[in-house]
Amino acid sequence: MRNNRTAYLPVLASAFAVSWMIVGSPYRAVAQAPAPSAQPPAGQAPAASPGTAAEAPAEPPTEAERLIDAAIKKIAAVKSVSADLQQNVKMLGQKFEIKGRYLKAPASKVYLKMSISGLPGSTGTMLQVCDGEVLWDYQQILESQAYRRLSVKPIFERLNSPDIDPAMRDQVLGGLGFAGPETLLLGLRKSIKFDQKEEGDWEGKPVYILRGTWRNREGLIGPDQQPVRPMGWLPAYVPSQANLYIGKEDGWPYKLELLGKVPTVLIDTRTVGPDGRIQGSKASVERPDPSEILLIYSNVQLNPTIRPEEFAFQAPANANVEDNTEMITKTLDNAINMQAMQKRAEAAKKEGSVLEQPLEIPTPSATPEPPK
């Protein structure tokens, strides 16, 4: 039993990696998120001005992409949210389900919990919660548990500095998980070219159904951790089609499908014998199982009143807690200092010479010869 459970460990890790990527709230110090526009008081998360963190496309946006850009702004403007989420994943011969809850409230309060089920003998939970003072991250995979904490006020104080690079501010905010589902849309907007749009209905709500495929394949890897081919048909285990359902009125991403495709011509996986002949019949050729990743938001309530107790958390007294606050603040201090120096250097360069005209230095006259 122990061996079977251990065998599922990579699947659990991959499942949660996919989950954090899709939901848009990973615990890391550098990630992409909306850019702040205003400078709020210290200890409060900078306001988001979404859309600026995504790289500008080289070509004009499609109608579907313009709808996503508008949705990003709508979601970022929401002050509080309560929603349930569910992921159904079929990949690499495994099927499992991840259920969770997402909360957001003013004063930098966030809550995201996800639990996995469907893998025999294996369990996993991830929780990220912030009460406005401390951001906690808890991970449990099998018997392994990990606790991490960050004091967010000193980090926000540095993010509010006028000398912080906007790109780094975006990265830190997104990495800490304060951006929310708009980060999901930003990531999709950057990595997938949505070029199809239709109107439809999802659970009684009018929605836009947007479809697209990868802009490029950078970062896509297979089970062997090797990059996929840059050209040609993608393996069935790599999702190649994205279908996104966003609310017409609120822009919320109610449903996301990432689907793999089976090649029209199956790859012959049979071995070749010593005589050079292919071993086995055509019926023995492996038929790849396409991956399916489905994310659904339900019970979405926009701008509800959420009790402060929902964001309370404290690690057990005997827990080994990792605290990266000092590391992140030092990194931000260095970045702020470098940015300030760069601004001063650029200002001095623009000012140029202080004098309007160059000084004319008289040429010394020839020294007269002494009298004879």
Helices and strands as residue ranges (DSSP letters): H 2-7, H 9-23, E 35-36, E 48-49, H 63-76, E 81-91, E 94-105, E 109-117, E 124-131, E 134-141, E 144-151, H 152-159, H 166-176, H 181-191, E 192-202, E 205-214, E 241-247, E 253-259, G 282-284, E 292-302, G 308-311, E 321-323, H 325-351
